[in-house]
Amino acid sequence: MSWVHSVLNQSPEIALFLSLALGYWIGKFQFGKFQLGGVAGSLLVAVVISQVGVSIDNGIKSVLFALFIYAVGFESGPQFFRSLGRRSIREIVMAAVLALSGLATVVVLARLMGLDKGLAAGIAAGGLTQSAIIGTASAAIGKLGLAAEEVQRLQGNVAVGYAVTYIFGSFGAIIICVNVLPWLMGRTIRDDAIKAETELLAGARIYGAGEHAAAPDLVGRIFRIEAGAGKTVADLEGRALSPVSIERVKRGGALIAVQPSLQLTAGDIVLVIGRRVGVVGLAPELGPELQSSEGMDVIVVTRDVAITNPDFVRKTVAEINAATAGQLRHGIYVIEVKRAGKPIVLKGDTMIEPGDVVTLYGTSDDVQRMARIVGSIILPSDKTDFVFHGCGLVVGLLIGLLVIRIGSIPLTLGSGGGALLSGLAFGWYRSRNLTIGNMPTPASTLLRDLGLAGFVAVVGLQSGLQAVSTVMQSGVSIFIAGVIVTILPLIITMLVGRYILRYDNTAIFAGALSGSRSANPAFGEVLDKAGNSIPTTPFAITYALANVFLTLLGPLVVAFA
């Protein structure tokens, strides 16, 4: 085994990627309805690998976690800020209940088991997976006025308690949020995530990759004028059940300029573009349909346009239609309007909000003309705006360095909380200025998956050896205490959320519960089970609060244990 130890210490990144590969492989196996998942699998494999002795830099863990939590914040920023207000009261209560029940559990166990203040604080840090408690508790111990040797001993016990309990602290949260909570609710995370997304879309239809409607809404048809002879272009377009436009007219084998006042004659060939109901309904007014005709092909484009014109923002669809001249809208068709990446159903009373994106269909000239009035065209790109997101991460990490003191209690969000807040803010800003800050979905997914699984694997590689050896030396009492501190507050908070706060959607509930414990591995599994971003907003709210509430527990445990 010495050669394995030598190889892994020369190249610790091998241990990291081996943990990821084997962890995700193990995580695919199902035992009845239970599936470990890639994140928890990576953690367990990393603990096993750590037993040969691996030294891996702590900065890798910080970088991976910052990437993960920034990507989560960036994706959920627009929806997060829309959700703030009275609707966030449940999440605030969730975070407070878990922090208070966690404090009570640690203090009671410490007194029943005769644990010193250092071990109690370490169990709180590991069992609740809030590493910041190590710092706040150690600082509080240093201010107790004890002898230097005693202070050093107690501060060392903080690290011991943390090392022994952190592994199950991460794993236990996954069990509760991903397995126990759906059992309590009687529904799966995935089913309720789909249900919530469907309600959010309010009936809007989303096609998957490679899917298309067999009978598309927008069509182009070629007709030979017979019944429509003697009528003008404007007359015929006005007879349609829904907007259509006559884009080309061929007379005597030659194309002629199309004007609203142009009078059509028998034998003219016309190309009509519009919504199916309008084009099909107008056919009897025109004449027989032709399969093709030389020179009658027109290239149409679809373009996403960010709505920035104040004349369109915070106005209903009916108000916009009434205020917009028909000639201005001629030849332009709205395929859909998206809000925070999700299509919304367009009705007369639908309000257009800042950051909404409209997809326009028409000829290139018509779309360009309308886009100049509505806002800015968003050109699709697979490039990530590293200037924008690099600044976002820098801002987040700087926020994480800030420490505010209330008396002797230091408050800090840490790098994770700072990166989350920055991601939320930059994601919201991007939703208002869609021409900057591009991050393709595959890039964001990679940041989330690699960041979280890599962070957890590094934790296992760093803490696994110490945790196993400490358990063997000190018995299992500390470990059992950590299990109780991990499980009991989560159970209490889950019951409060279900029966008092009345959460009725499993995906939203799981996101809120994992965030109230700052349980990033659990949230990663919840997100994986959901298959969409529904759990992200409640997680973002409770996570930000939990970083503050749980960090406060360090001095409180030292004071009361």
N, C-alpha and C positions, 0 to 999 in steps of 0.2 A: 504493500500500500504506500510505501515511501515514495515511489515514483509518481503515484497519483497526487500525493501531497505536493511534490516538487513541481509537477506540471501546473496544478491549479494555482499555486502561489506565484509561478512565473507569469501565468496568464489567467487571472481571476475571472476575466470576462467569459472564459470557457465554462466556468461553474455557473455563471449567470444564464447563459443561453442554453446550457444543458438543463438547468432547472425549468426554464420556460418550455423547452421542447418536451421533456418527460412529463412536466406538470400538466400541460394541455392534453397530452396523450392519455394520462391517467384520468384527467377530468372528464373525458368523453364517456367513460364507463358508467352505466346505470345499475343501481342496486334497488330494484323495485321502482319506486317513484323518486328515489334520492339520486342525485347526480352531483358529484363534488364540484365540477366546474374547473375551468382552466386556472383561475386566480388561486383558489384554495389548493389545487393540485400543485401549482408552482411553489406555494409556501411549504407544503409538506416535503416535496422533493428537495427544496433548498435546505431544510432542516437536516435531512438525511446526509446530503453532500457536505454540510458544514462539519460533520463529525470527523472528517479527515483533516480538518484544519484549513480554513480558507480566509485570507485577509483581503477584504475588498473595501475600497475607499468609500467613506461616508458621503462624499460629494455626489457620487453616482446616484445614490438613493434620492438625494435632494433634487437633482436635475430631472430624474424620471418622474418623481411625484409632481414637480412643478409643471411639466409638460402635460401630464394627465389632467390635473385639476384646472389648468388654464383652458385646455380644450373643452372640458365639461362646461366651464363658465361661459366660454365664447359661444358654444352652441345654444345654451339656454338663456343667454342675456336678454334678448328681446322679450321672450315669454316671461322671464323672471320679473322684469320691471312692470310688465302689464299686470302681473298677479299680485303685486304689493297692495296693501290696504286691508280692509276688513277681512278679506278672504285669507289673509296670512295668519290670523289669530290662532287657528288650530296648530300651525307649525310652531309658533312661538310657545304655546303651551306644551307641545310635545318636547321641545328642547329643554324647557324648564323642568318638566316632570322627570326626565331622564337624569338630568344633573342632580336634582335634589334626592331622588331615589338612589342614585349612585353614591352620593355622599353619605347618606344614612346607612347604606349597606356596608360600606368600608368601615365607618366608625363603629358600628355594632360588632362586626366581625373582629376588628382589632381588639376591642375590649373583651369579647368572649374568648378569643384565642390567645390573649396576652401578647399581641404583636407590638413591637416598638413603632415609634412614629415613622422611622425610615422605611421599614417593611410595609407599613400600612399605605404610605404614599406611593411606594413602588408598585404595590398591588393595584392601587387606583389607576396609576399610569398605564400599566400593562393590561389589566382587566378591562379598562375603558378605552384602550388603544389611543391615549392622548399623551404623546411624548412630551408635550410642553409641561405637563405636571412634574416631570423630573426636575426641570429648571426651577419652577416656582416653589416646589416643595423643598428642594435643596437650599434655595435662598432663604426660605422661612426657617429651616433648621439652623442655618448659620446665624440667625438673629435671636435664638433662644437663650443665649448667654451661657451655654454649656462649655465644658473644657474642650480644647482643640481636638484631643483624641476621640472624645465622644461624638463631636460634630462630624469628624471624618468617618467614624463607624456608622453613624446613622445615614449619612449621605451615601456611603457605600451600599448600605442595605436598600436604599431607594433603587439603585441600579440592579441589585439582585432580585428584588421583588418584581421589577419591570421585566427582566430577562426571563424569569420563570413563567410569568403569566401572559406575556404579550402574544405568544403564538396562539394559545387558545382564545385570547381576546379577539384576535382577527377571525379565527375559525368559528368560534361560537356565534359571533354576530351573523356570519353567513348562514349558519344553521337556522337561527331564529327568523331572520328576514326573508330567506329564500325558501325554507321548508316549513317551519312552524306557522308563520303568519298565513300563507295560503291555506294551510290546513284549518286554521281558525276561521278564515273567511269563507271557506268552502268553494273557492274559485282560484284559478291559477293566475299568476302575474301576467302571463301572455294574453289570456282571454280578456282580462280587464284592461290591459294596455291597448288592445285593439278596439275595445268598446269605447274607451276614453278618446282615442284618436278619431274614431268615427263621429262621436258627438262633437269633437272640436272642429271637424271638417264640415259638420252640419249638412251632410248629404252630398258634398262634392265628391266627384268620382276621381280616383287616382289609379292610373295604369302603371303596372310594374314594368321592369326592363323588358323590352321586346314586345310589349302588349300594345295593341291599337284597336280602335273601334272598327268593327266590320263595316258599319255604315257611318262614316265620319260626318260630323256636324257641318263642316265647311266643305263645299264642293264647287267644281267648275264644270259647266255643261255648254255644249255648242248646239245652236239651233239655226234652222233656216226660216226666215221670217215669211209667214203667210198671214195668220190671223192678226199679227201685229202691224201689218202694212198701214202706213199713214199716221201712225202714232210716233210721238217723239221718245227719245231715250228717257227723259224725265217722267213722261206719262207712264211708261211701262215699269220703270223702277218703283214708281209710287203705287202701283197696283199689287206689288208683292206683299205676302202676309208677314214677312220679316225683311229687313234690309238686304238688298242685292245691288250689284253694280254691273252694268254692261261695260266691259273693259276693252273689247275690240269689236270692230265692225269691218267686214270685207264686202265690197260692192264691185261687181264686175271683175273679180279676181284681184282687186287691189285694196289694200288697207286704207281706210279714210279716218280722219281725225274724229274722235268721239267728243261730242259736246252735249250738254243736257237738252239743247234745243234741236239736236239733229233729228230729222224726220226719217224714219226707216221706210224702205220700200220692199215690195215683194221680191224674194230671192236673195236679200241681204243675209249674210252669215254673221251671227253674233256670238260672242263668248260672254256668258253670264256667270258671275262668281258671287257666292253668298251662302247663307245658311240653307241647309237642305230643304227645310220646310218652305222657305221663300222661293228657291229656284224651282223645285218640283211643282209648287202651287202656281207659279207663273207660266209654266210650260204651255198650257192651253191658250194663253194670251199671245204666244209667240209663233209657234209652228212646230213642225216635226224636229225631233232631236237627231243630230248627226253623230256618228262615232268619232269622226275626226275631220279636220279640214286644214290644208296646208297654210302655215303662217299664222294660225290662230292660237298657238301655244304662248302662254304668258308665265313667266317665272314669278312665284310668290314666295315671300319669306315670313318667318315668325321671329320676333324679337322681344326680349324682355326689357321693359322700360321702368325705371324707378320713378314713381310719381312724386315730383317735388314742386310742381307749380301750385302756388297758394290758391289758385282758382279751383283746383280739384281736391285739395286736401281738406278733410273734415267737412265734406259735402256728401250728400246721398247720391246714389246713382241717378235717381230721378232728377235731382237738382242739376247735376252735371249735364244730363241729356237736354234738359230744358234750356240751359244757358249756352249750349254748344250748337253752332249753326250746322244744319244738315249737310251743307256742302263741305264743311270742314271734316265731318265724319265719313264722307263718301269714300267707299272703297276700303274702309278700315273695319276690321272685325276683332272684337275682344274675345280671345280664347278663354282666358281665366285671369283672376287676380289672386295673388298669393300674399299672405301675411305671415311673417316669420317662417317662410318656407312652406307654408301649408295653404292649399287653395281654399278660398271662401266662396260660398254661394252668392251669386249676384242677384239681388232683388232691388226693387225700387227704393226701399228704405235702407239698403246696405250702406253704411258709412265708410268712406275711404279714409284710412288713417295714414299718418306719416310713416314712410318706410314700406308701404304697400308696393307691390310690383305687378304691373299689368303686362300680359303677353298679347302682342298685337299681331294680326295676320293681314297680309295684303301685298301689293306690289312694293318693291323696294322704295320707289319714290314716295308712294303714299305713306308707308311706315316711317320713313325718315321725316317727312313733313309733320306727321302727328307727334313723333317722338320729340321734335324740337319744341313742341308746345307743352307736352305732358311732363317731360323731365329729361333723364339721361338714359341712353341705351346701355344695357349691361351686356358686354361681350363675354360669352362663355370662355373660360380659361382653366387649364389644369395647373396653372402656376400659383404658388403660394406667395402672398405678399409678406416676405420676411422682414421688411422694414417695419411694417405695421405691427406684426406679431412679436418681433424682437423687442420693440418699444413696449408692447403690452406686458411681456414677461418681466422686463426691467422694472417697469412701474410696480407690478405686483410684488416682486421680490423686495423692492424698496419699502413698500407698505408693510411687508412682513417684518422688516427690521424695527419698525416703530414700537416703542414701549411707552404705555401710559400708566402712571402709578396712581392708585387710589389708596392713600395712606401708605402702608408697607406692601400692598398687593400690586404686583406688576401685571398689566394686561397687554397682551400682544397676540396678533393673529398668526404670527409665524409665516414662513414662506408659503405654506399650503393655503392658508386663509387669504393671504395677500394676492397670490396668483389667482384664486377663485374670484375675488372681488374685481381684480383687474380684467379677468376674462369676461365677467358679466358686463362690466362697463364698456370694454372694447367691442364685445358682441352687440351690445345695444347701439353703440355708435355706428358700427358697420351696417346695422339694419336701417339706419337713417342716411347713410352715405355709401351706397352699394357699389360705387365705382372704385373704392379702395378697400383694403383689408381682405382680399379674397383668400379663402382656404377651402379647397375642394373637399367634399365629404370623405373621399378615401384617405386624404391626408389627415383630416381630423380624427377619423376612426383609428388610424395607425397610432397617432399620439395618445389617444385614450387607452387602447389595448396594450401597447408596448409600455406606456408610462406606468399604468397600474400594475400589470403583472410583473414588470421589472422591479418596481418599487417593493412589492411584496417579497419577491425572490431575494432581493438584497437584504431585507429585514431577516429573512430566514437564515441566510448565509452568515449574517453578523451575529445573530442572537441564538441560533440553534445550539451551538456547542456549549455555550455558557448555561443556557436553560436546562439542557439535559444533565450536565454535570452538577448543577446546583440542586436539581431535584434529587439526584442520587445521593448527594451529601446531606441535604437538609430534610429529606423525607418529602412526602407529597402534601403536607399540610398547607404550604404556601400555594401550591398549584391548585388545591381544592378551593382555597379562599378566592383565588383568581377566577376559577370557574363560576363560583357563586356571584362574584362582582360582575362578571360578564353577563350571566344569564338573568339574574333576578331583576335588575333595573330595566332590561329590555322587555321582560315579561310584564312588569308593572306598567311600563309605558305603552306596550302593545294593547293591554287590556283597557287602559285609559283611552287610548285612541279609538278602540273599537266600540266601547260601550258608553263613553262619556262624550268624546269628541265626534263620534258617529262617522268615522271613515267608512265608506262603503265601496271604494274601489281598491282592489288589492295592489295594483301597480303604484298608484299614488301613495297609498299607505306605506308600502315597502320603501319607497323613496324617502318619505318623511322620517320613517323609523331609522333607516340606516344613516341618514344625515344627522339625526338628533344624537347619535353616538359617534359621529365623525368616523363611521365605519366604511372607509373607502373600499376595501376588498368586498364587503357585503354589497355596497352600492354597485360595484362593477358587475357582480353576479346578477343583481336585480336588473341592471340595464341590459345585460345579455339575455336574460329570460324574457324581458319585455319586448325586445326586438325593435323598439322605437324610443323616442326621447321623453315619453310621458312622465317617468319617475324623476326626471332631472330637476324640474322646477321646485317641487316640495323638498327635494334633497338639498338644492342650493340654499334655500331659506334656512332649513334646520341646521345645515352644516355650518353656515356662517355664524349662527347663534351658538351652536355647540362648541365651536372653537374658543369662544369667549367664556361661556358658562363652565365648561370642563377644565379650562386652564385655571380658573379660579379655585378649583377643588384642591390644588396643591397646598396652599397656605391654610385652607379650612380643615383639611385632614390633619395637618400638623398641629393645628390648634385644638381640635376636638378628640383626636385618637388617643 
